[in-house]
Amino acid sequence: MIASPHGSMAIAGGLVMGAILAGGPKNLMFRSSCFVVLAAVTATAPVPAPAARESYNVSLIGLVGLFIMLAMITEVPGRRKQWSRFPWFRRLLTEEGLDGRSYYKRAELRGNLKGVKPGRVLYAVHPHGVLTAGWTWNMFFNGDFHERCGRVGFLLDEGLRLKSPTFRMMCDWVATDEQWAGPATKRVMLESMAEGKSSLALLPGGFQEATLCEKGKDRVYIKNRAGFVKYCLMHGYSIVPVYTFGESDTYSCFSWLLKPRLALAKRNVPAAAMWGVSWCPFLPRPAELLTYIGDEIKLPKIADPAKDDIKKYHGLYMKALQALFDKHKADAGRPDAKLEMY
């Protein structure tokens, strides 16, 4: 066993510094200062014994990797906030290239496809699952869906969309004039709806719904998710429920300690442990992913909706989601399935 050249105190200090970098300001001055401190500590550390040289070299490689990843997501004056688009990368992932949908037994978009049209519509997609496979392959990378709905914005977790170096870069690479991916924040949602130039697709259940995921179960986190209904009322957006059967079959998930894990998820801390295919647990199982589009729920435009208005239309949405599930569960090969709403 190779000894650490810096010890447990340095490991703890590194974790603290990582938290500061992740949660602190994103500007160049702050992050450069933090990195200089890390580099100085590394440079002034005692030269390790030969037995610890390998561990020391790994720490240096990690420091360089950290610098590269931070540089990718740090706000630098004069630098574009987005990466350039690479159409070839999008083609590589879709039916023109590797076609990610072919990984699964079946990955299809079904339901009320004739009702999909351009306009002021928010597609509320369930369940989140571990990797949002149905959302990704049956909607995000589905050319037929985009031809029907016109310009659409896919709203994702803010931390994942903006603070994950590789994911941020990939979202920018695959963007087109008719499709964009943004953070699911109040500001972005309200600004997009005020412009009214695109439909929106949202995963209302968020990390809580991912935490609920259990193989063979159909669970959604929606009872305390009414903010999107309020925003739709404010700007006259319709809501269309969407449900993917098979999302929960892509992984086996840790199902114990649900309450404390939901509490963590409420603070945007992913609290799900999963196991996919046996030879590589991080890869999802190639299950059937059948995504069904529901009927449009038309909402009135109310500039300042009252709590009763929000409650009324949130209730209508939950009934529509239940109806969508019950209507298509037999067609999806799960006639006895029950939708659990949290």
C-alpha positions in Angstrom: 0.0 0.0 0.0 1.4 3.4 -1.0 1.4 6.0 1.8 0.0 9.5 1.1 2.7 12.2 1.0 0.4 14.7 2.5 -1.7 12.8 5.0 -5.3 12.9 6.2 -5.2 16.6 7.1 -4.3 17.4 3.5 -7.1 15.3 2.2 -9.5 17.0 4.5 -8.1 20.4 3.4 -8.5 19.5 -0.2 -12.1 18.6 0.3 -12.7 21.9 2.0 -11.0 23.8 -0.8 -13.0 21.9 -3.4 -16.2 22.9 -1.6 -15.1 26.5 -1.6 -14.2 26.4 -5.3 -17.6 24.8 -6.2 -19.7 27.1 -4.0 -17.7 30.4 -4.3 -17.7 33.1 -6.9 -17.1 31.9 -10.5 -14.9 34.9 -11.5 -11.3 34.6 -12.6 -9.8 36.4 -9.6 -11.3 34.3 -6.9 -10.6 30.9 -8.6 -7.1 31.9 -9.6 -6.3 32.8 -6.0 -7.6 29.5 -4.7 -5.6 27.6 -7.4 -2.4 29.5 -6.5 -2.9 28.5 -2.9 -3.3 24.8 -3.9 -0.3 25.0 -6.2 1.9 26.6 -3.5 1.0 23.9 -0.9 1.9 21.2 -3.4 5.1 22.9 -4.5 6.3 23.5 -0.9 5.4 20.1 0.4 8.3 17.9 1.5 9.8 15.7 -1.2 8.1 12.3 -0.7 10.0 9.1 0.0 10.5 6.8 -3.0 7.6 4.6 -1.8 5.2 7.6 -2.0 6.5 9.0 -5.2 3.7 7.4 -7.3 1.0 9.0 -5.0 2.8 12.3 -5.2 2.8 12.2 -9.1 -0.9 11.4 -9.1 -1.6 14.4 -6.9 0.2 16.6 -9.4 -1.8 15.2 -12.3 -5.0 15.8 -10.4 -3.9 19.4 -9.8 -3.4 19.9 -13.5 -6.8 18.3 -14.2 -8.5 20.5 -11.7 -7.0 23.6 -13.3 -8.3 22.5 -16.7 -11.8 21.8 -15.5 -12.0 25.1 -13.5 -10.8 27.0 -16.6 -13.7 25.5 -18.6 -16.3 26.9 -16.2 -14.7 30.1 -14.9 -16.0 33.5 -16.1 -13.2 35.2 -17.9 -13.6 38.7 -19.2 -13.9 38.9 -22.9 -14.5 35.1 -23.3 -17.7 33.8 -24.7 -20.0 32.2 -22.1 -20.8 29.3 -24.4 -18.8 26.8 -26.4 -19.1 26.8 -30.1 -21.5 24.4 -31.7 -20.3 21.2 -33.3 -23.0 19.8 -35.5 -20.8 16.7 -36.2 -21.0 15.8 -32.5 -24.8 16.0 -32.5 -24.9 13.8 -35.6 -22.6 11.3 -34.0 -25.1 10.8 -31.1 -28.3 10.7 -33.2 -29.7 8.4 -35.9 -27.2 9.8 -38.3 -24.3 8.3 -36.3 -24.1 6.0 -33.4 -27.8 6.5 -32.5 -27.9 6.3 -28.8 -31.5 4.9 -28.9 -30.2 1.7 -30.5 -28.5 0.9 -27.2 -31.9 0.1 -25.7 -34.3 -2.7 -26.6 -36.7 -0.1 -27.8 -36.7 3.7 -27.4 -39.9 5.2 -28.9 -42.0 8.4 -28.6 -45.7 7.6 -28.6 -49.0 8.9 -27.4 -50.6 12.1 -28.7 -48.0 12.9 -31.3 -50.6 14.7 -33.5 -51.0 17.2 -30.7 -47.4 18.2 -30.6 -47.1 21.6 -32.3 -45.1 24.8 -32.1 -46.3 27.3 -29.5 -46.4 28.3 -25.9 -46.2 24.8 -24.4 -44.3 23.3 -21.5 -43.7 19.6 -21.7 -43.5 18.2 -18.1 -41.6 15.0 -18.3 -41.6 12.1 -15.7 -40.0 10.2 -14.2 -36.5 11.7 -13.8 -34.8 8.3 -13.2 -31.1 8.1 -12.8 -29.9 9.3 -16.2 -33.2 10.7 -17.7 -32.8 8.2 -20.6 -36.4 8.7 -21.9 -36.1 12.5 -21.9 -32.6 12.3 -23.5 -33.2 9.8 -26.4 -36.9 10.1 -27.0 -37.1 13.9 -26.8 -33.8 15.7 -26.7 -32.1 13.8 -29.5 -35.4 12.9 -31.4 -35.5 14.7 -34.7 -39.2 13.8 -35.2 -40.1 15.5 -32.0 -38.3 18.6 -32.9 -39.9 18.8 -36.4 -43.3 18.7 -34.7 -42.8 21.1 -31.8 -40.5 23.7 -33.4 -38.1 25.6 -31.3 -37.8 24.1 -27.8 -35.7 24.7 -24.7 -34.7 21.8 -22.4 -34.4 23.0 -18.8 -31.9 21.1 -16.7 -30.5 21.2 -13.2 -28.5 24.5 -12.8 -25.5 22.8 -11.2 -25.2 20.2 -13.9 -25.8 22.6 -16.8 -23.5 25.4 -15.7 -21.0 23.9 -13.2 -20.1 20.5 -14.7 -17.3 21.2 -17.2 -17.9 18.3 -19.6 -21.7 18.4 -19.5 -21.7 22.2 -20.0 -19.5 21.8 -23.0 -21.5 19.0 -24.5 -24.8 20.9 -24.1 -23.3 23.8 -26.0 -21.8 21.5 -28.7 -25.2 19.9 -29.6 -27.3 23.2 -29.5 -29.1 24.2 -32.7 -31.2 27.2 -33.8 -34.3 25.0 -32.9 -33.0 23.5 -29.7 -31.2 24.8 -26.6 -30.5 23.5 -23.1 -30.5 25.9 -20.2 -30.6 25.8 -16.4 -34.1 25.2 -14.8 -34.0 28.4 -12.8 -36.9 30.8 -12.1 -35.1 33.6 -14.1 -34.5 31.5 -17.2 -38.1 30.1 -17.2 -39.7 33.5 -16.8 -37.5 35.1 -19.4 -38.1 32.3 -21.9 -41.9 32.4 -21.3 -42.0 36.2 -21.6 -40.3 36.0 -25.0 -42.7 33.2 -26.0 -40.4 32.1 -28.9 -40.0 28.5 -27.9 -41.7 25.5 -26.2 -40.1 24.3 -23.0 -39.4 20.8 -21.6 -38.9 20.4 -17.9 -38.3 17.5 -15.4 -40.5 18.8 -12.5 -39.5 16.0 -10.1 -35.8 16.9 -10.1 -33.3 15.2 -7.8 -36.2 14.2 -5.5 -37.7 12.1 -8.3 -34.3 10.6 -9.0 -34.0 9.7 -5.4 -37.3 7.9 -5.5 -36.2 5.7 -8.4 -36.5 2.0 -7.7 -36.4 -0.9 -10.3 -39.9 -1.9 -11.4 -41.6 1.0 -9.6 -43.4 4.0 -11.2 -42.8 7.0 -8.9 -43.1 10.7 -9.4 -42.3 13.6 -7.1 -45.1 16.1 -7.9 -47.3 16.9 -4.9 -45.0 19.8 -3.8 -44.0 20.9 -7.3 -46.3 23.7 -8.3 -43.9 26.4 -9.3 -43.9 25.5 -13.0 -47.7 25.7 -13.0 -47.6 29.2 -11.5 -45.1 30.4 -14.3 -47.3 28.8 -17.0 -50.3 30.7 -15.6 -48.4 34.0 -15.6 -47.5 33.7 -19.2 -50.4 31.7 -20.7 -48.3 28.5 -21.4 -50.2 25.2 -21.8 -48.8 22.1 -20.0 -48.5 18.7 -21.6 -47.7 15.7 -19.3 -45.2 13.2 -20.6 -44.4 9.8 -19.0 -41.7 7.2 -19.9 -42.3 3.6 -19.0 -39.1 1.6 -18.4 -37.1 4.5 -17.0 -37.0 2.8 -13.6 -35.7 -0.5 -15.2 -32.4 1.0 -16.4 -30.8 0.7 -12.9 -31.2 -1.1 -9.6 -31.2 1.6 -6.9 -30.6 1.7 -3.2 -34.1 2.0 -1.7 -33.5 2.3 2.1 -33.3 5.5 4.1 -35.7 7.3 1.8 -36.6 10.2 4.1 -33.0 11.4 4.8 -32.1 10.9 1.2 -35.0 13.0 0.1 -33.9 15.7 2.6 -30.5 15.7 0.9 -32.0 15.9 -2.6 -34.1 18.9 -1.5 -30.7 20.7 -1.1 -29.7 19.6 -4.6 -27.4 16.8 -3.3 -28.0 13.7 -5.4 -28.8 10.9 -3.0 -29.2 7.9 -5.3 -26.9 4.8 -5.5 -27.4 2.6 -8.5 -26.2 -0.5 -10.3 -26.6 -0.9 -14.1 -25.3 -3.7 -16.2 -23.2 -6.3 -14.3 -19.9 -5.8 -16.2 -20.1 -2.0 -15.9 -22.4 -0.8 -13.1 -22.4 2.8 -14.3 -23.9 1.9 -17.7 -27.7 1.6 -17.8 -29.5 -1.6 -18.5 -30.8 -1.7 -22.1 -34.5 -1.7 -21.1 -37.5 -0.6 -23.2 -38.0 3.2 -23.0 -41.5 4.0 -24.2 -42.3 7.7 -23.8 -45.9 8.8 -24.1 -47.1 12.4 -24.9 -50.3 13.4 -23.1 -53.1 15.8 -24.0 -52.6 19.5 -23.8 -53.8 21.2 -20.7 -54.8 24.8 -21.7 -54.2 27.4 -18.9 -55.6 30.9 -18.8 -53.1 33.8 -18.6 -53.2 35.3 -15.1 -50.5 37.9 -14.5 -50.6 37.4 -10.7 -52.2 34.0 -10.0 -53.6 33.4 -6.5 -52.8 30.4 -4.5 -56.2 28.9 -5.3 -55.5 29.3 -9.0 -52.2 27.5 -8.7 -53.7 24.8 -6.5 -56.6 24.3 -9.0 -54.4 23.9 -12.1 -51.8 21.9 -10.3 -54.5 19.4 -9.3 -55.7 19.3 -12.9 -52.1 18.5 -14.0 -51.8 15.6 -11.5 -55.1 14.2 -12.7 -53.9 14.5 -16.3 -50.6 12.7 -15.5 -52.5 9.9 -13.8 -54.9 9.6 -16.7 -51.9 9.5 -19.2 -50.3 6.7 -17.1 -53.5 4.6 -16.8 -54.3 5.0 -20.5 -51.0 3.7 -21.8 -49.6 1.3 -19.2 -51.1 -1.8 -20.9 -49.7 -0.7 -24.3 -46.3 -0.3 -22.6 -46.5 -3.9 -21.3 -47.3 -3.0 -17.7 -51.1 -3.5 -17.3 -50.8 -3.9 -13.5 -48.5 -1.0 -12.9 -49.5 1.7 -10.3 -48.3 5.3 -10.3 -47.0 6.4 -6.9 -47.2 10.2 -6.4 -45.1 11.8 -3.7 
